[in-house]
């Protein structure tokens, strides 16, 4: 069905291009009061995107190694405004072109593939062809600098964000508004009821999406059982107020209330100082979480967060940059009060110490140190960076503070992005390699090693967008 929709959109795109060609590749915009439905389509903003993704993970010793080659394409359209209203729709389909047996468990640990399967459908690991998804389908109203959007859309917040590290990003459903009438203060917020997480092709209610990915263990060490057991939660209310008291200071206040489950408050302060050709910058994030009522279920073995649980986290950054180089030092501490929790299905964590291919979500009593340097050269066509992090975590058997049995580790990431210009404008080549080294006790149990530490993950991505 989605493929038919995409073909129809492609046909409309060709008609739009034909109409533009008839006018010497230029659309003569009509006066505002003469805009009609035809103009909304012919003068719409069209996008097409293809992605080919090659990923491979090499594990320690006889642990299972995997590889995959995936490819896909999608198309989307946002109509020209008509009395302030716009409609948007997009979709994408994917194929598993070649892979190892990513649907099979590792023989030594009986554990599932963690990385490569995420390119496709984590719910149906053997599915290679029927991988299509309607992504965006929304109505947007804009008045001056403010807007209101209803439907399936893409939002970017500390709690729900695209986390675009696989074939497709997260997409959310609900209502979202943005007020930007003043220069120094503004507001974003809304009510989110559904999500289609990356690594899936279906849409879920927000509550039922929690646990689609592996859920780890409870604070008592038994397998978590909250998937489809979160009760009394119809969505999440998100609010953001931002202040810019001066040119060099930005303050963001966020609050995310997941009905009947938990509340997360976040404050971020960013400061910059310009000195000659160099810019110095600092950042500070504080996050506080509390369980709401029973944390999602009266039966505590089926709850997402224990009744009465809380956590506190702080993340700090110091950096310096110019037009070619950007270097920063970062530190994060999650207190021993409890686990920092945010469903992995919803996006990446909002810590300065975050490096792709690992997270500190589900942990407490964490000390993380990370440094990263980014170099931009060749007239901004090539951006490359190297990051190193050390993550001091609780013991893997400390179930109260270690949800996924992750040992302490070192991580080194190297990535590069080359953006083509002129005739190949819109084409990007991306490369990422992540190397993780064990630094904690694993008790000679390979389940604490497989796809967690003593491993290297390679990624090569070819993106083309028009």
C-alpha positions in Angstrom: 0.0 0.0 0.0 2.7 2.5 1.0 4.7 1.7 -2.2 1.6 2.7 -4.2 1.4 5.9 -2.3 5.1 6.6 -2.9 4.7 5.9 -6.6 1.7 8.3 -6.7 3.8 11.0 -5.0 6.6 10.4 -7.5 4.1 10.9 -10.3 2.9 14.2 -8.7 6.5 15.2 -8.3 7.1 14.6 -12.0 4.1 16.7 -12.9 5.4 19.5 -10.6 8.8 19.3 -12.3 7.1 19.4 -15.8 5.1 22.5 -14.8 8.3 24.2 -13.7 10.1 23.2 -16.9 7.4 24.9 -18.9 8.2 28.2 -17.2 12.0 28.1 -17.8 12.7 26.3 -14.5 11.2 29.2 -12.5 7.8 29.5 -10.9 6.3 32.9 -11.1 4.7 33.4 -7.7 1.2 34.9 -7.8 -0.1 37.5 -5.4 -1.0 36.2 -2.0 -4.7 36.6 -2.5 -4.7 34.5 -5.7 -3.1 31.3 -4.2 -5.3 28.3 -5.0 -5.2 24.6 -4.4 -3.4 24.0 -7.7 -0.6 26.4 -6.6 -0.3 24.5 -3.3 0.7 21.4 -5.2 2.7 22.8 -8.1 4.6 25.1 -5.9 5.0 22.6 -3.0 8.3 21.7 -1.4 9.2 18.2 -2.5 11.9 15.9 -1.0 13.3 12.6 -2.1 15.8 10.6 -0.2 17.7 7.4 -0.8 19.9 5.7 1.7 22.3 2.7 1.4 23.7 1.5 4.7 26.5 -1.1 5.3 27.1 -2.2 8.9 29.3 -4.8 10.4 30.1 -5.8 14.0 33.1 -7.9 15.0 33.0 -9.4 18.5 35.6 -11.0 20.7 36.7 -14.5 20.1 34.0 -17.0 19.0 31.1 -14.6 19.7 28.9 -14.1 16.7 29.9 -11.5 14.1 27.4 -9.9 11.8 27.0 -7.8 8.7 24.2 -6.3 6.7 23.7 -4.2 3.5 20.4 -2.3 3.4 18.9 0.1 0.9 15.8 2.2 0.7 14.1 5.2 -0.7 11.3 7.6 0.2 9.6 10.8 -0.9 7.7 13.5 0.8 5.8 16.7 0.1 4.9 19.9 2.0 2.3 22.0 0.3 2.7 25.7 -0.3 0.8 27.7 2.4 -2.9 28.4 1.7 -4.2 30.9 4.2 -1.6 29.7 6.6 -2.4 26.0 6.2 0.0 23.4 4.9 -0.2 19.6 4.6 2.7 17.2 4.8 3.1 13.6 3.8 6.1 11.2 3.5 6.9 7.6 3.4 9.9 5.2 3.0 10.5 1.6 2.0 13.6 -0.5 2.6 15.2 -3.8 1.6 17.7 -6.1 3.2 19.9 -6.6 0.2 22.4 -9.0 1.9 23.2 -10.0 5.5 24.5 -12.6 7.8 22.0 -14.5 9.9 21.1 -11.5 12.0 17.8 -13.1 13.1 19.7 -15.9 14.9 20.9 -15.9 18.4 24.5 -16.1 19.4 25.3 -19.7 20.3 27.5 -18.9 23.3 25.3 -16.4 25.1 21.8 -17.1 23.6 21.6 -13.3 23.0 20.1 -11.5 20.0 21.8 -9.3 17.5 21.9 -5.7 18.8 23.1 -3.4 16.0 22.5 -4.7 12.5 18.9 -5.8 13.1 18.1 -2.2 13.9 18.4 -1.2 10.3 15.1 -3.0 9.6 12.3 -4.4 11.7 13.2 -5.5 15.2 9.8 -7.1 15.7 10.2 -9.4 12.6 13.9 -10.2 12.4 13.5 -12.4 9.3 11.7 -9.8 7.3 13.8 -8.6 4.4 11.4 -7.2 1.9 8.1 -6.0 3.4 9.6 -3.0 5.1 7.7 0.1 4.3 6.3 2.8 6.6 4.1 5.8 6.3 6.1 8.4 8.2 4.7 11.9 8.1 1.0 12.8 7.6 0.2 16.2 9.2 -1.6 19.5 8.9 0.3 22.6 9.9 -1.0 26.1 10.5 1.4 29.1 10.7 0.6 32.5 11.9 3.5 35.0 11.9 6.5 33.2 13.5 4.3 30.6 15.4 2.9 27.3 14.2 0.5 24.5 15.2 1.0 21.0 13.8 -1.4 18.0 14.1 -0.8 14.5 13.0 2.3 12.3 12.3 5.4 14.4 12.4 9.1 14.6 13.4 10.0 16.4 16.6 13.3 16.9 18.3 13.3 17.2 22.1 15.5 15.8 24.9 12.9 13.1 25.4 11.7 12.2 21.9 14.1 12.8 19.0 15.0 11.3 15.6 18.2 9.4 16.7 18.9 9.0 13.0 21.6 6.3 13.3 19.9 3.5 11.3 17.9 3.4 8.0 15.1 5.5 9.3 14.5 7.9 12.3 11.8 8.1 14.9 8.5 9.7 13.9 5.8 10.9 16.4 2.1 11.5 16.4 0.2 14.1 18.3 -0.2 17.9 18.5 2.8 20.3 18.6 2.9 24.1 18.7 5.7 26.6 18.6 5.5 30.2 19.7 8.5 32.4 18.4 7.0 35.9 18.4 9.7 37.4 20.6 13.5 37.4 20.0 14.6 36.5 23.5 11.9 34.1 24.7 9.8 31.4 23.1 7.8 28.3 23.8 7.5 24.8 22.3 5.3 22.0 23.5 2.5 19.5 22.8 0.8 16.3 23.6 2.4 13.2 22.0 0.2 10.0 21.8 2.0 7.7 19.4 5.4 6.9 17.8 6.9 4.8 15.1 10.4 4.1 16.5 13.5 3.6 14.3 14.0 -0.2 13.7 10.3 -0.7 13.3 7.7 -0.3 10.5 4.6 0.0 12.7 3.0 2.7 14.7 2.5 2.3 18.5 0.7 4.1 21.2 3.4 5.9 23.3 2.8 3.5 26.2 2.9 0.4 24.1 6.1 1.4 22.4 8.0 1.1 25.7 9.7 -2.3 25.6 9.7 -2.9 21.9 13.5 -2.8 22.2 15.2 -5.2 24.7 14.0 -4.2 28.2 16.8 -5.3 30.5 16.1 -6.4 34.1 14.1 -5.0 37.0 15.9 -3.7 40.1 15.5 -7.2 41.6 17.4 -8.7 38.6 14.5 -10.5 36.9 13.6 -9.9 33.3 11.6 -6.7 32.8 7.9 -7.2 31.9 6.6 -3.8 31.2 6.1 -4.3 27.4 2.4 -3.7 26.7 1.7 -3.6 30.5 1.9 0.2 31.0 -1.6 1.2 32.1 -3.4 4.5 32.5 -1.1 6.4 30.1 -2.5 8.0 27.0 0.5 10.1 26.1 3.2 12.5 27.1 2.9 16.3 27.7 6.1 18.1 26.7 6.8 21.8 27.4 9.9 23.9 26.6 10.5 27.5 27.5 13.7 29.1 26.2 15.3 32.4 27.1 18.1 34.3 25.5 18.9 37.0 28.1 21.9 38.1 26.1 23.5 37.3 22.7 25.9 34.8 24.3 23.6 33.1 26.8 20.9 30.6 26.1 18.7 28.9 28.7 16.3 26.0 28.0 13.8 24.6 30.4 12.1 21.3 29.5 9.5 19.1 31.2 8.1 15.8 30.1 5.2 14.3 31.9 4.5 10.7 30.8 1.0 10.2 32.2 0.8 7.7 35.1 4.5 6.7 34.7 7.1 9.4 35.4 8.0 13.1 35.1 11.3 14.4 33.8 12.6 18.0 34.2 15.6 19.3 32.4 17.5 22.6 32.5 20.2 23.5 30.1 22.4 26.6 30.1 24.8 27.4 27.2 27.3 30.3 27.2 29.6 31.5 24.4 32.5 34.1 24.4 34.1 35.3 21.2 37.8 36.1 21.4 39.4 37.1 18.2 39.0 34.2 15.8 38.2 31.7 18.5 34.9 31.0 20.3 34.8 29.5 23.8 31.7 27.8 24.9 30.3 26.1 28.0 27.2 24.0 28.7 25.5 22.6 31.8 22.5 20.2 31.9 20.6 19.1 35.0 18.0 16.4 34.9 15.6 15.3 37.7 13.2 12.4 37.4 10.3 11.1 39.6 8.0 8.2 39.3 4.3 9.1 39.0 1.9 7.0 41.0 2.9 3.3 40.5 5.3 4.0 37.6 2.9 2.4 35.0 1.4 -0.6 36.7 0.3 -1.6 40.2 2.2 -4.8 39.9 5.8 -3.7 40.3 7.2 -6.5 38.2 5.3 -4.9 35.2 6.1 -1.3 35.9 8.5 0.9 33.9 9.9 2.8 36.9 9.5 1.7 40.5 7.0 3.4 42.7 8.7 6.3 44.6 11.9 6.1 42.4 13.9 9.1 41.4 17.2 10.0 39.7 19.4 13.1 39.3 21.9 13.7 36.5 24.3 16.5 35.7 26.3 16.9 32.4 28.9 19.6 31.7 30.8 20.8 28.7 33.8 23.1 28.0 34.9 23.7 24.4 36.7 26.0 21.9 36.1 26.3 18.2 36.7 28.3 15.1 35.7 27.8 11.4 37.8 24.6 11.0 38.2 22.9 14.4 36.0 22.2 17.4 37.3 20.6 20.6 35.4 19.9 23.8 35.7 18.2 27.1 32.6 16.7 28.7 31.6 15.1 32.0 28.4 13.4 33.1 27.4 12.2 36.6 24.2 10.2 37.3 23.6 10.0 41.0 23.2 6.7 43.0 19.6 7.7 43.9 18.3 5.5 41.0 18.5 4.7 37.3 18.2 7.5 34.7 15.4 6.2 32.6 14.1 7.2 29.2 12.7 4.6 26.7 15.4 3.7 24.2 12.6 3.5 21.6 12.2 7.3 21.9 15.7 8.6 21.0 19.2 9.2 22.2 20.0 10.5 25.6 20.7 14.2 26.2 24.2 14.0 27.8 27.2 15.8 26.5 29.2 12.6 26.9 27.0 10.7 24.4 28.9 8.8 21.7 27.1 6.9 19.0 26.6 3.1 19.5 26.2 3.2 23.3 24.2 4.9 26.0 24.1 5.4 29.7 20.3 5.1 30.0 19.2 2.6 32.6 22.1 3.3 34.8 22.8 5.1 38.1 26.0 6.0 40.0 27.8 6.8 36.7 30.8 8.9 36.1 31.5 9.5 32.4 34.3 11.5 30.7 34.4 12.2 27.0 36.5 14.4 24.7 35.9 15.0 21.0 37.6 17.0 18.3 35.9 17.8 14.9 37.8 19.1 11.9 36.1 20.8 8.9 38.1 21.2 5.8 38.0 21.3 2.0 35.7 24.3 1.9 33.3 22.6 4.4 32.9 19.5 2.2 34.7 17.2 4.6 33.9 17.0 8.3 35.7 14.4 10.4 35.9 13.8 14.2 37.4 11.6 16.8 36.0 11.0 20.2 37.2 9.1 23.3 35.2 8.3 26.4 35.6 6.5 29.6 32.4 5.4 31.3 32.6 4.2 34.9 29.5 2.2 35.6 28.1 0.1 38.5 28.9 -3.5 38.7 26.9 -5.6 36.2 25.3 -7.5 39.1 24.2 -4.3 40.8 20.7 -4.7 39.3 19.3 -1.6 41.1 21.6 0.7 39.2 22.5 -1.4 36.0 19.5 -2.3 34.0 21.2 -3.8 30.9 24.2 -5.5 32.5 26.7 -3.1 30.9 30.3 -3.2 32.4 32.5 -0.1 32.6 34.2 0.6 29.3 36.4 2.8 27.1 35.0 3.9 23.7 36.7 5.4 20.7 34.7 6.7 17.8 35.9 8.0 14.5 33.6 9.4 11.9 33.7 11.3 8.6 31.1 13.0 6.4 31.9 14.1 2.8 29.3 16.3 1.1 29.5 16.5 -2.7 29.0 19.8 -4.5 28.0 21.0 -8.0 26.8 18.1 -10.2 26.6 15.7 -7.2 25.1 18.2 -4.7 22.8 16.3 -2.3 25.1 13.3 -2.1 26.8 12.5 1.2 29.2 9.7 2.2 29.3 8.9 5.9 31.7 6.6 7.8 31.6 5.7 11.4 33.7 3.2 13.4 33.1 2.6 17.1 35.5 0.6 19.3 34.5 -0.4 22.8 37.0 -1.9 25.3 36.0 -3.6 28.6 37.0 -2.0 31.8 34.7 -3.8 34.3 34.2 -7.2 35.9 32.2 -9.6 33.7 32.5 -12.7 35.9 33.6 -14.8 32.9 30.0 -14.5 31.6 30.0 -13.7 27.9 26.5 -12.2 28.0 28.1 -9.1 29.6 30.6 -8.9 26.6 28.6 -9.8 23.5 27.8 -6.7 21.5 28.7 -4.6 24.6 32.4 -4.4 25.0 35.6 -5.8 23.3 33.9 -5.2 19.9 34.2 -2.9 16.9 31.3 -1.6 14.8 31.7 -0.3 11.2 29.2 1.8 9.4 29.3 3.1 5.8 26.3 5.2 4.7 25.5 6.7 1.3 22.7 9.4 1.4 21.2 11.3 -1.5 18.6 14.0 -0.9 16.9 16.3 -3.3 
